[in-house]
Amino acid sequence: MRIKMKVQNIMVVAGLPAVISYEPEIGMFRGKFLGLSGYCDFISDSIQGLQDEGEISLHEYLEDCSASGIEPYAGQEKLLQIT
């Protein structure tokens, strides 16, 4: 019997927390931002790549929300950023 387990960690990208997990099917790490009103994720094969791709993904998400008039943060107000 083979058991699949995903270990998750938290990483701060551009001041916001993101859950990071390893995806063995694709051999890469996946990050998903917490505290947003929508889904914003990113993938990379390295820690530095996660930082870079996370910043790009978050920037694009915030631009899309602004252009569509959507509140980007959960709970109608920006969560306290982790610094």
MARNU-941354 format. One record per atom (N, C-alpha, C, O): residue number from 1; residue in three letters; x, z negated, y negated. Coordinates in steps of 0.001 Angstrom, whole numbers. Each point is the difference from the previous one (the first is absolute). Layout:
BEGIN
<pt pos="NUM" code="ALA" x="X" z="Z" y="Y"/>
...
// end
This chain:
BEGIN
<pt pos="1" code="MET" x="845" z="0" y="1176"/>
<pt pos="1" code="MET" x="-845" z="0" y="-1176"/>
<pt pos="1" code="MET" x="889" z="0" y="-1238"/>
<pt pos="1" code="MET" x="947" z="-781" y="-103"/>
<pt pos="2" code="ARG" x="-1264" z="1662" y="-825"/>
<pt pos="2" code="ARG" x="775" z="111" y="-1237"/>
<pt pos="2" code="ARG" x="-852" z="-500" y="-1155"/>
<pt pos="2" code="ARG" x="-1128" z="456" y="-191"/>
<pt pos="3" code="ILE" x="1666" z="-1386" y="-574"/>
<pt pos="3" code="ILE" x="-715" z="-580" y="-1130"/>
<pt pos="3" code="ILE" x="602" z="543" y="-1286"/>
<pt pos="3" code="ILE" x="1215" z="-30" y="-194"/>
<pt pos="4" code="LYS" x="-2077" z="525" y="-679"/>
<pt pos="4" code="LYS" x="457" z="475" y="-1310"/>
<pt pos="4" code="LYS" x="-251" z="-1086" y="-1022"/>
<pt pos="4" code="LYS" x="-1121" z="-490" y="-141"/>
<pt pos="5" code="MET" x="2165" z="118" y="-566"/>
<pt pos="5" code="MET" x="-130" z="-999" y="-1060"/>
<pt pos="5" code="MET" x="610" z="564" y="-1272"/>
<pt pos="5" code="MET" x="1028" z="676" y="34"/>
<pt pos="6" code="LYS" x="-1662" z="-958" y="-1129"/>
<pt pos="6" code="LYS" x="551" z="385" y="-1296"/>
<pt pos="6" code="LYS" x="382" z="-1262" y="-746"/>
<pt pos="6" code="LYS" x="-825" z="-890" y="-207"/>
<pt pos="7" code="VAL" x="2072" z="823" y="-191"/>
<pt pos="7" code="VAL" x="475" z="-1107" y="-817"/>
<pt pos="7" code="VAL" x="-151" z="427" y="-1452"/>
<pt pos="7" code="VAL" x="409" z="1095" y="-385"/>
<pt pos="8" code="GLN" x="-1002" z="-1974" y="-412"/>
<pt pos="8" code="GLN" x="-210" z="325" y="-1401"/>
<pt pos="8" code="GLN" x="763" z="-966" y="-893"/>
<pt pos="8" code="GLN" x="117" z="-1189" y="295"/>
<pt pos="9" code="ASN" x="389" z="1720" y="-1372"/>
<pt pos="9" code="ASN" x="703" z="-780" y="-1013"/>
<pt pos="9" code="ASN" x="-570" z="368" y="-1362"/>
<pt pos="9" code="ASN" x="-716" z="990" y="-147"/>
<pt pos="10" code="ILE" x="1048" z="-1805" y="-842"/>
<pt pos="10" code="ILE" x="-413" z="272" y="-1378"/>
<pt pos="10" code="ILE" x="1231" z="406" y="-804"/>
<pt pos="10" code="ILE" x="1060" z="-618" y="102"/>
<pt pos="11" code="MET" x="-1221" z="1659" y="-896"/>
<pt pos="11" code="MET" x="1067" z="482" y="-881"/>
<pt pos="11" code="MET" x="-615" z="173" y="-1387"/>
<pt pos="11" code="MET" x="-1145" z="437" y="-119"/>
<pt pos="12" code="VAL" x="1878" z="-769" y="-905"/>
<pt pos="12" code="VAL" x="-484" z="189" y="-1368"/>
<pt pos="12" code="VAL" x="551" z="1326" y="-524"/>
<pt pos="12" code="VAL" x="1211" z="219" y="-39"/>
<pt pos="13" code="VAL" x="-2125" z="651" y="-357"/>
<pt pos="13" code="VAL" x="365" z="1315" y="-526"/>
<pt pos="13" code="VAL" x="-648" z="140" y="-1373"/>
<pt pos="13" code="VAL" x="-1219" z="-112" y="-132"/>
<pt pos="14" code="ALA" x="2023" z="351" y="-869"/>
<pt pos="14" code="ALA" x="-501" z="157" y="-1377"/>
<pt pos="14" code="ALA" x="-850" z="-1199" y="-414"/>
<pt pos="14" code="ALA" x="-979" z="154" y="-730"/>
<pt pos="15" code="GLY" x="1349" z="-1344" y="1195"/>
<pt pos="15" code="GLY" x="-692" z="-1226" y="-385"/>
<pt pos="15" code="GLY" x="-1229" z="-334" y="814"/>
<pt pos="15" code="GLY" x="-615" z="-1043" y="-227"/>
<pt pos="16" code="LEU" x="231" z="1894" y="1175"/>
<pt pos="16" code="LEU" x="-1188" z="-252" y="814"/>
<pt pos="16" code="LEU" x="373" z="-180" y="1472"/>
<pt pos="16" code="LEU" x="904" z="671" y="497"/>
<pt pos="17" code="PRO" x="-1598" z="-1574" y="198"/>
<pt pos="17" code="PRO" x="293" z="-199" y="1422"/>
<pt pos="17" code="PRO" x="-547" z="1147" y="846"/>
<pt pos="17" code="PRO" x="-1060" z="558" y="-285"/>
<pt pos="18" code="ALA" x="1805" z="-228" y="1321"/>
<pt pos="18" code="ALA" x="-430" z="1022" y="953"/>
<pt pos="18" code="ALA" x="313" z="-499" y="1407"/>
<pt pos="18" code="ALA" x="1054" z="-589" y="237"/>
<pt pos="19" code="VAL" x="-1967" z="826" y="688"/>
<pt pos="19" code="VAL" x="224" z="-331" y="1400"/>
<pt pos="19" code="VAL" x="823" z="1135" y="599"/>
<pt pos="19" code="VAL" x="-345" z="1173" y="-145"/>
<pt pos="20" code="ILE" x="1435" z="-1533" y="820"/>
<pt pos="20" code="ILE" x="882" z="985" y="614"/>
<pt pos="20" code="ILE" x="-60" z="-162" y="1512"/>
<pt pos="20" code="ILE" x="105" z="-1111" y="518"/>
<pt pos="21" code="SER" x="-273" z="2216" y="181"/>
<pt pos="21" code="SER" x="19" z="-27" y="1461"/>
<pt pos="21" code="SER" x="806" z="1192" y="499"/>
<pt pos="21" code="SER" x="141" z="1009" y="-691"/>
<pt pos="22" code="TYR" x="386" z="-1146" y="1910"/>
<pt pos="22" code="TYR" x="743" z="1097" y="615"/>
<pt pos="22" code="TYR" x="-960" z="786" y="875"/>
<pt pos="22" code="TYR" x="-745" z="-576" y="794"/>
<pt pos="23" code="GLU" x="766" z="1889" y="-943"/>
<pt pos="23" code="GLU" x="-867" z="882" y="783"/>
<pt pos="23" code="GLU" x="855" z="718" y="1049"/>
<pt pos="23" code="GLU" x="604" z="1032" y="-293"/>
<pt pos="24" code="PRO" x="-552" z="-1574" y="1514"/>
<pt pos="24" code="PRO" x="876" z="586" y="1020"/>
<pt pos="24" code="PRO" x="-365" z="1437" y="373"/>
<pt pos="24" code="PRO" x="863" z="768" y="424"/>
<pt pos="25" code="GLU" x="-2132" z="-405" y="-578"/>
<pt pos="25" code="GLU" x="-427" z="1356" y="343"/>
<pt pos="25" code="GLU" x="699" z="1054" y="-853"/>
<pt pos="25" code="GLU" x="246" z="1115" y="460"/>
<pt pos="26" code="ILE" x="71" z="-1467" y="-1697"/>
<pt pos="26" code="ILE" x="655" z="953" y="-904"/>
<pt pos="26" code="ILE" x="1418" z="-436" y="-370"/>
<pt pos="26" code="ILE" x="709" z="719" y="-705"/>
<pt pos="27" code="GLY" x="-295" z="-1897" y="1182"/>
<pt pos="27" code="GLY" x="1350" z="-490" y="-269"/>
<pt pos="27" code="GLY" x="269" z="-313" y="-1460"/>
<pt pos="27" code="GLY" x="1120" z="165" y="-482"/>
<pt pos="28" code="MET" x="-2161" z="-624" y="-227"/>
<pt pos="28" code="MET" x="148" z="-294" y="-1420"/>
<pt pos="28" code="MET" x="-729" z="-1288" y="-359"/>
<pt pos="28" code="MET" x="-804" z="-522" y="772"/>
<pt pos="29" code="PHE" x="1111" z="30" y="-1965"/>
<pt pos="29" code="PHE" x="-686" z="-1173" y="-540"/>
<pt pos="29" code="PHE" x="-1164" z="474" y="-868"/>
<pt pos="29" code="PHE" x="99" z="1022" y="-680"/>
<pt pos="30" code="ARG" x="-1211" z="-1776" y="708"/>
<pt pos="30" code="ARG" x="-1154" z="300" y="-842"/>
<pt pos="30" code="ARG" x="-282" z="-1211" y="-875"/>
<pt pos="30" code="ARG" x="12" z="-1137" y="471"/>
<pt pos="31" code="GLY" x="-265" z="1391" y="-1742"/>
<pt pos="31" code="GLY" x="-384" z="-1052" y="-929"/>
<pt pos="31" code="GLY" x="-1400" z="246" y="-514"/>
<pt pos="31" code="GLY" x="-403" z="1148" y="-192"/>
<pt pos="32" code="LYS" x="-346" z="-2223" y="-33"/>
<pt pos="32" code="LYS" x="-1338" z="94" y="-585"/>
<pt pos="32" code="LYS" x="-113" z="-1087" y="-1054"/>
<pt pos="32" code="LYS" x="197" z="-1181" y="287"/>
<pt pos="33" code="PHE" x="-517" z="1589" y="-1515"/>
<pt pos="33" code="PHE" x="-118" z="-958" y="-1093"/>
<pt pos="33" code="PHE" x="-1204" z="-909" y="188"/>
<pt pos="33" code="PHE" x="-1051" z="421" y="482"/>
<pt pos="34" code="LEU" x="1228" z="-1675" y="-873"/>
<pt pos="34" code="LEU" x="-1073" z="-991" y="27"/>
<pt pos="34" code="LEU" x="-558" z="-160" y="-1409"/>
<pt pos="34" code="LEU" x="708" z="231" y="-981"/>
<pt pos="35" code="GLY" x="-1966" z="-622" y="879"/>
<pt pos="35" code="GLY" x="-594" z="-316" y="-1292"/>
<pt pos="35" code="GLY" x="-488" z="1182" y="-809"/>
<pt pos="35" code="GLY" x="-325" z="-145" y="-1178"/>
<pt pos="36" code="LEU" x="271" z="1315" y="1796"/>
<pt pos="36" code="LEU" x="-506" z="1175" y="-705"/>
<pt pos="36" code="LEU" x="-1439" z="269" y="423"/>
<pt pos="36" code="LEU" x="-425" z="-413" y="1079"/>
<pt pos="37" code="SER" x="-310" z="1096" y="-1919"/>
<pt pos="37" code="SER" x="-1401" z="301" y="316"/>
<pt pos="37" code="SER" x="-133" z="1161" y="981"/>
<pt pos="37" code="SER" x="-1070" z="206" y="572"/>
<pt pos="38" code="GLY" x="2138" z="546" y="-375"/>
<pt pos="38" code="GLY" x="4" z="1126" y="929"/>
<pt pos="38" code="GLY" x="1194" z="-77" y="933"/>
<pt pos="38" code="GLY" x="749" z="-977" y="-5"/>
<pt pos="39" code="TYR" x="-585" z="2008" y="795"/>
<pt pos="39" code="TYR" x="1079" z="45" y="987"/>
<pt pos="39" code="TYR" x="1204" z="718" y="-586"/>
<pt pos="39" code="TYR" x="-114" z="1122" y="-495"/>
<pt pos="40" code="CYS" x="1258" z="-1770" y="554"/>
<pt pos="40" code="CYS" x="1236" z="586" y="-513"/>
<pt pos="40" code="CYS" x="1120" z="-367" y="964"/>
<pt pos="40" code="CYS" x="398" z="-1162" y="79"/>
<pt pos="41" code="ASP" x="113" z="2154" y="659"/>
<pt pos="41" code="ASP" x="1061" z="-289" y="953"/>
<pt pos="41" code="ASP" x="1177" z="944" y="-205"/>
<pt pos="41" code="ASP" x="-55" z="918" y="-819"/>
<pt pos="42" code="PHE" x="1124" z="-1161" y="1580"/>
<pt pos="42" code="PHE" x="1224" z="776" y="-117"/>
<pt pos="42" code="PHE" x="806" z="-188" y="1274"/>
<pt pos="42" code="PHE" x="-139" z="-1019" y="675"/>
<pt pos="43" code="ILE" x="983" z="1996" y="-338"/>
<pt pos="43" code="ILE" x="826" z="-93" y="1202"/>
<pt pos="43" code="ILE" x="1434" z="398" y="-317"/>
<pt pos="43" code="ILE" x="266" z="756" y="-935"/>
<pt pos="44" code="SER" x="656" z="-1292" y="1746"/>
<pt pos="44" code="SER" x="1411" z="350" y="-130"/>
<pt pos="44" code="SER" x="744" z="-481" y="1242"/>
<pt pos="44" code="SER" x="-517" z="-791" y="788"/>
<pt pos="45" code="ASP" x="1731" z="1284" y="-634"/>
<pt pos="45" code="ASP" x="823" z="-433" y="1124"/>
<pt pos="45" code="ASP" x="1040" z="-1045" y="-406"/>
<pt pos="45" code="ASP" x="837" z="-388" y="815"/>
<pt pos="46" code="SER" x="-885" z="-72" y="-2078"/>
<pt pos="46" code="SER" x="966" z="-1006" y="-455"/>
<pt pos="46" code="SER" x="-642" z="-945" y="-1014"/>
<pt pos="46" code="SER" x="-1053" z="297" y="-566"/>
<pt pos="47" code="ILE" x="1697" z="-1429" y="348"/>
<pt pos="47" code="ILE" x="-494" z="-977" y="-966"/>
<pt pos="47" code="ILE" x="44" z="579" y="-1416"/>
<pt pos="47" code="ILE" x="-970" z="-113" y="-750"/>
<pt pos="48" code="GLN" x="2086" z="729" y="389"/>
<pt pos="48" code="GLN" x="96" z="607" y="-1334"/>
<pt pos="48" code="GLN" x="-1038" z="1099" y="-163"/>
<pt pos="48" code="GLN" x="-596" z="155" y="-1066"/>
<pt pos="49" code="GLY" x="388" z="606" y="2133"/>
<pt pos="49" code="GLY" x="-1018" z="1041" y="-36"/>
<pt pos="49" code="GLY" x="-1388" z="-569" y="-215"/>
<pt pos="49" code="GLY" x="-817" z="602" y="-696"/>
<pt pos="50" code="LEU" x="538" z="-1773" y="1295"/>
<pt pos="50" code="LEU" x="-1291" z="-656" y="-213"/>
<pt pos="50" code="LEU" x="-182" z="-363" y="-1467"/>
<pt pos="50" code="LEU" x="-1073" z="204" y="-567"/>
<pt pos="51" code="GLN" x="2123" z="-743" y="-45"/>
<pt pos="51" code="GLN" x="-71" z="-335" y="-1429"/>
<pt pos="51" code="GLN" x="-297" z="1254" y="-822"/>
<pt pos="51" code="GLN" x="-894" z="4" y="-846"/>
<pt pos="52" code="ASP" x="1645" z="1042" y="1106"/>
<pt pos="52" code="ASP" x="-150" z="1243" y="-769"/>
<pt pos="52" code="ASP" x="-1375" z="630" y="216"/>
<pt pos="52" code="ASP" x="-691" z="336" y="-963"/>
<pt pos="53" code="GLU" x="298" z="-176" y="2218"/>
<pt pos="53" code="GLU" x="-1286" z="628" y="319"/>
<pt pos="53" code="GLU" x="-1172" z="-865" y="-455"/>
<pt pos="53" code="GLU" x="-1033" z="518" y="-422"/>
<pt pos="54" code="GLY" x="1198" z="-1845" y="508"/>
<pt pos="54" code="GLY" x="-1045" z="-907" y="-457"/>
<pt pos="54" code="GLY" x="-246" z="129" y="-1490"/>
<pt pos="54" code="GLY" x="-1147" z="20" y="-446"/>
<pt pos="55" code="GLU" x="2226" z="69" y="-327"/>
<pt pos="55" code="GLU" x="-144" z="159" y="-1448"/>
<pt pos="55" code="GLU" x="-690" z="1318" y="-346"/>
<pt pos="55" code="GLU" x="-852" z="44" y="-889"/>
<pt pos="56" code="ILE" x="1217" z="1021" y="1587"/>
<pt pos="56" code="ILE" x="-628" z="1306" y="-234"/>
<pt pos="56" code="ILE" x="-1485" z="-57" y="351"/>
<pt pos="56" code="ILE" x="-848" z="448" y="-772"/>
<pt pos="57" code="SER" x="546" z="-1002" y="1940"/>
<pt pos="57" code="SER" x="-1389" z="-79" y="462"/>
<pt pos="57" code="SER" x="-858" z="-837" y="-940"/>
<pt pos="57" code="SER" x="-1120" z="388" y="-331"/>
<pt pos="58" code="LEU" x="1644" z="-1542" y="-103"/>
<pt pos="58" code="LEU" x="-752" z="-864" y="-903"/>
<pt pos="58" code="LEU" x="-229" z="690" y="-1346"/>
<pt pos="58" code="LEU" x="-1097" z="-63" y="-554"/>
<pt pos="59" code="HIS" x="2126" z="716" y="35"/>
<pt pos="59" code="HIS" x="-125" z="717" y="-1274"/>
<pt pos="59" code="HIS" x="-1095" z="1066" y="88"/>
<pt pos="59" code="HIS" x="-831" z="111" y="-901"/>
<pt pos="60" code="GLU" x="826" z="669" y="1979"/>
<pt pos="60" code="GLU" x="-1014" z="1044" y="178"/>
<pt pos="60" code="GLU" x="-1392" z="-606" y="150"/>
<pt pos="60" code="GLU" x="-971" z="529" y="-541"/>
<pt pos="61" code="TYR" x="871" z="-1639" y="1275"/>
<pt pos="61" code="TYR" x="-1287" z="-680" y="185"/>
<pt pos="61" code="TYR" x="-556" z="-466" y="-1348"/>
<pt pos="61" code="TYR" x="-1175" z="212" y="-300"/>
<pt pos="62" code="LEU" x="2030" z="-848" y="-511"/>
<pt pos="62" code="LEU" x="-441" z="-496" y="-1305"/>
<pt pos="62" code="LEU" x="-401" z="1149" y="-930"/>
<pt pos="62" code="LEU" x="-969" z="-118" y="-750"/>
<pt pos="63" code="GLU" x="1711" z="1223" y="796"/>
<pt pos="63" code="GLU" x="-357" z="1176" y="-805"/>
<pt pos="63" code="GLU" x="-1350" z="566" y="429"/>
<pt pos="63" code="GLU" x="-828" z="344" y="-844"/>
<pt pos="64" code="ASP" x="603" z="-248" y="2159"/>
<pt pos="64" code="ASP" x="-1278" z="515" y="512"/>
<pt pos="64" code="ASP" x="-1158" z="-901" y="-415"/>
<pt pos="64" code="ASP" x="-1057" z="485" y="-402"/>
<pt pos="65" code="CYS" x="1260" z="-1795" y="500"/>
<pt pos="65" code="CYS" x="-1051" z="-942" y="-405"/>
<pt pos="65" code="CYS" x="-314" z="152" y="-1480"/>
<pt pos="65" code="CYS" x="-1167" z="18" y="-392"/>
<pt pos="66" code="SER" x="2198" z="92" y="-427"/>
<pt pos="66" code="SER" x="-192" z="145" y="-1442"/>
<pt pos="66" code="SER" x="-763" z="1286" y="-324"/>
<pt pos="66" code="SER" x="-923" z="-7" y="-815"/>
<pt pos="67" code="ALA" x="1311" z="1098" y="1452"/>
<pt pos="67" code="ALA" x="-649" z="1287" y="-252"/>
<pt pos="67" code="ALA" x="-1462" z="4" y="449"/>
<pt pos="67" code="ALA" x="-827" z="717" y="-563"/>
<pt pos="68" code="SER" x="515" z="-1527" y="1584"/>
<pt pos="68" code="SER" x="-1364" z="-45" y="544"/>
<pt pos="68" code="SER" x="-831" z="-1139" y="-564"/>
<pt pos="68" code="SER" x="-1178" z="-130" y="332"/>
<pt pos="69" code="GLY" x="1783" z="-703" y="-1190"/>
<pt pos="69" code="GLY" x="-717" z="-1142" y="-565"/>
<pt pos="69" code="GLY" x="-290" z="-1090" y="1013"/>
<pt pos="69" code="GLY" x="-1007" z="-700" y="-108"/>
<pt pos="70" code="ILE" x="1882" z="553" y="1091"/>
<pt pos="70" code="ILE" x="-176" z="-993" y="1064"/>
<pt pos="70" code="ILE" x="916" z="-1189" y="-261"/>
<pt pos="70" code="ILE" x="1168" z="180" y="-342"/>
<pt pos="71" code="GLU" x="-1690" z="-1393" y="500"/>
<pt pos="71" code="GLU" x="815" z="-1215" y="-101"/>
<pt pos="71" code="GLU" x="937" z="-21" y="1212"/>
<pt pos="71" code="GLU" x="-473" z="-42" y="1135"/>
<pt pos="72" code="PRO" x="1797" z="69" y="-1355"/>
<pt pos="72" code="PRO" x="926" z="94" y="1126"/>
<pt pos="72" code="PRO" x="208" z="-1303" y="777"/>
<pt pos="72" code="PRO" x="418" z="28" y="1157"/>
<pt pos="73" code="TYR" x="-708" z="-1155" y="-1785"/>
<pt pos="73" code="TYR" x="278" z="-1282" y="639"/>
<pt pos="73" code="TYR" x="-1272" z="-631" y="542"/>
<pt pos="73" code="TYR" x="-1066" z="127" y="-603"/>
<pt pos="74" code="ALA" x="1175" z="-799" y="1727"/>
<pt pos="74" code="ALA" x="-1143" z="-676" y="612"/>
<pt pos="74" code="ALA" x="-474" z="-1129" y="-904"/>
<pt pos="74" code="ALA" x="806" z="-622" y="-691"/>
<pt pos="75" code="GLY" x="-2093" z="355" y="692"/>
<pt pos="75" code="GLY" x="-536" z="-1122" y="-766"/>
<pt pos="75" code="GLY" x="-133" z="264" y="-1481"/>
<pt pos="75" code="GLY" x="-176" z="-942" y="-773"/>
<pt pos="76" code="GLN" x="254" z="2203" y="347"/>
<pt pos="76" code="GLN" x="-192" z="401" y="-1392"/>
<pt pos="76" code="GLN" x="1068" z="-501" y="-963"/>
<pt pos="76" code="GLN" x="-122" z="224" y="-1204"/>
<pt pos="77" code="GLU" x="1147" z="-883" y="1682"/>
<pt pos="77" code="GLU" x="1083" z="-382" y="-904"/>
<pt pos="77" code="GLU" x="1318" z="73" y="755"/>
<pt pos="77" code="GLU" x="45" z="-196" y="1214"/>
<pt pos="78" code="LYS" x="989" z="470" y="-1922"/>
<pt pos="78" code="LYS" x="1317" z="146" y="601"/>
<pt pos="78" code="LYS" x="456" z="-1325" y="585"/>
<pt pos="78" code="LYS" x="-69" z="-1041" y="-652"/>
<pt pos="79" code="LEU" x="534" z="1096" y="1886"/>
<pt pos="79" code="LEU" x="520" z="-1197" y="636"/>
<pt pos="79" code="LEU" x="1322" z="-385" y="-646"/>
<pt pos="79" code="LEU" x="709" z="851" y="-538"/>
<pt pos="80" code="LEU" x="-387" z="-2111" y="593"/>
<pt pos="80" code="LEU" x="1282" z="-469" y="-502"/>
<pt pos="80" code="LEU" x="1107" z="698" y="775"/>
<pt pos="80" code="LEU" x="54" z="-86" y="1226"/>
<pt pos="81" code="GLN" x="811" z="765" y="-1926"/>
<pt pos="81" code="GLN" x="1077" z="714" y="668"/>
<pt pos="81" code="GLN" x="1070" z="-974" y="458"/>
<pt pos="81" code="GLN" x="279" z="-1002" y="-659"/>
<pt pos="82" code="ILE" x="306" z="1315" y="1790"/>
<pt pos="82" code="ILE" x="1101" z="-798" y="536"/>
<pt pos="82" code="ILE" x="1288" z="561" y="-578"/>
<pt pos="82" code="ILE" x="247" z="1203" y="76"/>
<pt pos="83" code="THR" x="569" z="-2068" y="-651"/>
<pt pos="83" code="THR" x="1260" z="474" y="-573"/>
<pt pos="83" code="THR" x="1172" z="-622" y="697"/>
<pt pos="83" code="THR" x="1147" z="282" y="-349"/>
// end
